[in-house]
Amino acid sequence: MERFETEISGEFIKLDSLLKFSGLTETGGIAKEIIQEGRVKLNGEVCTMRGKKIRRGDVVTIDEIGAEIVVV
């Protein structure tokens, strides 16, 4: 599994924005779609809330493409 570290400047970033910002999806629409389909995990649990606030230390995983984002 490929591991990415993404640094955020504020207190949090929304899940759909994180996927786009980190380059794992080309658009926010694609990010929204894969989140709503239950294909994204937050800290090991499926998350279907695209507006979920992601904070430093959280780990977002997309198993089907073998990617893990660690927010720093």
N, C-alpha and C positions, 0 to 999 in steps of 0.2 A: 504494500500500500504506500502510495506516495504521500508524503507529509509536507504541508505548507504551513509557514508561520505568517500570520497577517497581523500587522500592528494597527491599532486603532488610536485615534487622537482623543476622542471623547470618552464618555463614560460607557457607552454601548453603541452597537450598530444593529440594525434590524437584519434578520436572517436572510431575507431575499436580497438585500443590499450587499451583505457579506459575500454571497455566492457570486454576484456580479463583480464586486470590487476585487475579489481574489482571482478572478479570471476563470472560474470553473464553469460559468455560464456566459454566453455572449450577450444575453439581454435579461432584463428584469422579468419579462414575460416567461421566459424559459425557466428561470429560477422559481417563479410562482407556481408553474405547472408541476415541476418535480417535487416541490414541497407539498403541494396539495395531494399529490399521488402517494405520499407517505414514503418517498424514496430517500429522505434525509433524516439522519439521526443527530440529536443534540445530547452530548454526554452519554451516548450509548442507548438512548431511547428515541423512538420515532417521534418527530415533531412535524405537525401539519399546519402550524401557525406561521405564516410568512412574515408577520410583524413582530415575532418573538424577539425580545431584546437579548442580544448576545454580548457578553461581557468578557473581560480579560480572564483567561484561564479556561474558558469553555472550549469544547472540542466538537466540531461539526464533521460528520462523516457521510460520504456518499459511497456506499459499498460497491455499487455496480460499475463505477469507474475507478474504484480503488484510490479514492482521495480522502485525505483527512486535513482539516484546517484547524490549527491551534491559534487562538486569539491571544495576542500579547500586547 
